[in-house]
Amino acid sequence: MIRKVNTAMIMAAGKGTRMMPLTADRPKPLIEVAGTALLDHVLDHLRDAGVGRIVINAHYRASQVEDHMAAHAADFQVALSDERDLLLDTGGGLIRALPLISGDPFICVNADNWWTNDEENAFTRLMSAWNGEAMDVLMLLIPYAEANNTQGQGDFDLDGDGRLSRRKPGQQAAYVWTGIQILSKALIIDPPSDVFSTNVFWDRAISKGRCYGLVHRGLWFDVGYPDAITATEAKLMNHAQR
């Protein structure tokens, strides 16, 4: 069992299309919720979990991401995985960033979700639950009914041993992926092309019984589209007043 993961990959290279017009002058990770940029929210949680090295990819308005991360140089060792030339999707982004990722396993987190912790930091919980002998993927999940602002019919089902399976066609899955996970570098191999989704890696891990899930304790919000921001802020305010 591993108790500390020191490297995190932040996926921040999207075009921000779903966030228009808010992303007309900035990349999606710098959109604010409750006065805090999405990227800073992620960094706050990583800092609290003791993570010291950040690898972050960037494509749309990449220089703004790069400048923003420079302001965090006192807290983190930062490396930019530059995708200005070509947007590689999540799987291709991981392949390009891999030489910069020194830790194994490593945290991988999307910069378009928002969460709170009931007690223990979600990243710390994932670290404590990681078992490298059994796992290549450990995802943080939220029950479908508790996935604020989510769209679709969920992502995964969870068996009694904590292994994940894909949502069955025509059915609603019990859990939604939060955009937060721990990955083994052993999984990030044999890319099918330059541009591809992390789903390729997940499906490999699922087929081998090495893709696991951990249920989040706290609130979680999908904030990947403009209307979700005001809904999230209202829910956070209401929760804080209880």
N, C-alpha and C positions, 0 to 999 in steps of 0.2 A: 504493500500500500504506500502511496506517496501522499505527503501532507503539505507540500509546497510546490506551486508552479510559478515560475518567475517571469515567463514570457507570454505576452498576449498579442494576437493578431487581430487588429480592428479592421473590419471590412467596411471601407468608406469610399469605394470607387464607383458607386452608381451614378447615373446621369441625373437623378432627381426629378425625372419626368412626372411621376405621380404627385410630387410636391409642388408643381407649378400652380400659381405664380410665385410662391414663396422662395423658390430656388432660382428665380430670374437673376439674382445678383449674388448668390452664395450657394455652396454645395449643401446637400441635405444634412450632413452631420453638424453644420453650424446653425441650423434652424433651432429656435429656442422653444422650450416648454417650461412654463412657470418661471421664466426669467433665466433659465440655464440652457446652454447649447446641448443638443443631444450628445455630441462628442464629449463634452465636459462631464455630463452625467455618467457616461461609461467610465471615463478616467477617474472620477471620484470613487466609484465602486472598486476599480482595480487598485487604486492607491490604498484604499482601506483594507484590501485583501493582501497587501504586501507585494504586489506585482511590481517589478522594477524595470522591465524591458518591454517596450511597445514597438511592434511592427505595424505600420498602417499603410494601406494602399490608397491611391487617389487617381482620379481620371478627370472628372468635370471640375473645373476651377481648382485644380490640384495645388496651385501656389497658395491659395487661401488655407487649405488644409495644412500645407507645409509650414506656413507662417504661424498658424494657430498652435501647432505642436511645438514650435520653437519656444513658445512662451511657457511650456511645461518642462523645459530642459532640466530644471532644478529637481524635479520629482522623478523623471523617467529618463532612461536611455532610449532614444527614439531613432528608428530607421524607417525611411520612406520607401515603399515598393511602388515605383512609378509606372502608372499605366496610361500616361498621356498619349502614347502612340496608338494604343489599342485597348479597348475595354475587354477584359478577359473572362468576365463572369466569375462566379465565386470559386469554382474549381480551378480554372485557369489562373485566377488571382493567387490562390494558394501555391500553385506550382511555381509561379514567378517569385513569390515571396519566400519560398522555402530556404534559399541560401542565407536569408537574413534572420531566420527563426532559429535561435541557438538552443532553445529549450525543447525537451522532449519528455513528456507530452507538453502541449501548449494550449492555452485558452484561445478560442476563436469566438469573436463577438461581433454582431452586426450593430451598426450605429443608427438604427432606426426603430428602436424600441425603448420603453421606459419601464422601470420596475422599482418596487420598494421591497425591503427585507423586513419580515416580521421580527426576526431576532438576528440570527447569524447571517453574515454576508453570503450571497448566493455563490460567488466564486469560491469562497472558502469551503462551503458545503460540497461543491463539486470536487475540489481538491481532496477532501476527506473521503469521498465516495469512490474516487478513482482506483481501479485495480488493473494495472497494466498487463497482468497475466491473462485476464479475461476480456479486456476491453480494447477497442480501437477508437470508439466514439462513446462519449458520455454527454447526452444532451440534457439541458434544463427544460422541463416541460411545465405547462400550466393546464389544468383541466379546461376542457372546451367551454364549460359554463362560466368560467372565471376569466376567460381571455377577452379583456376589454377591447372593443373596436375591431375585433378580428373579422376577417372576411373569409368565406369558404366554409368547408365542412371539417376542419381539423386536419391533423397531419399523421398522427401515429396512435397505435394502441400499445399497451404495456402488459406484458405477462407477469406471472407471479414472481419470477426471478429478476424482473427489471429489464428484460430484453424488449427491444422495440420491433414492431412490425408496421408496415404501411397501412394507411387507411384502405379499407376494402371498397371497391368500386360501388357507387350508389349508396354508400353508407356514411354516417358521420363518425369520425374518429373520436376517441375519448380525450385526446390531448392535442394541444397546439405547441409547436416548438417555439421557444422564446427568442431565438436568435443567439443563444448562449450555449457554448459547448466546450468540451476538452477533447482534443484530437491527438492521436499518436502519429508521429512523423512516418511510421512504417506504412500508414495508409495512403500517404500523399505521394503515390508513384504511378507510373504507367498511364499518363494522361491520354485520353482518346483523341484529343485534338488540342489546339492552342486555346480555344474558347469553349468552355463547358461548365456545367453546374456541379456543385459539391454533391448533388444527388448521386452522381456516379460513385463517389467514395462511400456514401452512406449505404447504397445498395450492396456494395461489396461487403461492407461490415455486417449488414443484416443477414446476408446469405451465409456468412460464417458464424452467426450467432454472437458477434462481437460489438453490436450496437446496443447501448443501454440508455436508460432514461432515469432522471431524478426529478421528482415533482417539486416545483418551487413553493416556498412558503412566503407569501406576500402578494402584493398587487402586481399586475403586469398589464401593459398597454401596447398595442400596435399603434405606432404613430407615423406610419408610412404615407399618409395622405392628409391634406390640409384640415378637413373637418375633424379628424381624430385629435388634433391638438387642443381645440377648445373643449372637446368632450373629456379629454384626459385631465386638463387643468381643473375642470369642474369636479370631477371625481376625486382628484387629489385634495382639493380644498374641502370637500365634504368629509373625506376620510380624516383629515387633520383636525376637523372641528368636533369629532366624536370624543 
